[in-house]
């Protein structure tokens, strides 16, 4: 039986401790023994990027914001779809996650982060949203396990009405605002609709073409003016 390797720890600004593990070639990040992500389960993260970014593949100068780097699966999928003149801002609040992805000993997202379209910011995505009024064609938020399954208390504001309004204000007319969640999110979807967004709720498998856990994608659109 192959042992589980504990590779390191990183602290979020609110004190939450994230731990990186490796087991049988797969990497995982856990908080208080709750798994946030795993390199064996990334299909839903790729689907998030593909469904949001495919409509932008012919948009000149498309501008996209990704909240949460994770293991870079959403970023890599977005880069495969977006045109050469697109710009992708990635906001990651935990410096250790950035360091793990850039570490050449780990096969994670170093190549994607080196793409000239990528602007990586060590910052809270809430700050990037406040500073980016009317800037983005699409925003994808995957900063926790979802509105109803938060592991980091500092992320809660993103899922409240004021946080959603801030994200909406950062979009261009007709832009898309998308959220990844580990669970179904009926109450949060209702909030998005109450705030005037058109919302598609999708349940997609964690593993491509396999049975097992399914994750939720909420893809919302603001009206085109």
Secondary structure by P-SEA (a helix, b strand, c coil): cbbbbbcccccccccbbbbbbbcccbbbbbccccccccccccaaaaaaaaaaccccccccbbbbbbcccccaaaaaaaaacccccbbbbbbbccaaaaaaaaccccccccccccccccccccccaaaaaaaccccccbbbbcccccccccccccccccccaaaaaaaaaacccbbbbbbbbccccaaaaaaaaaaccbbbbbbbbcccccccbbbbbbbbbcccc
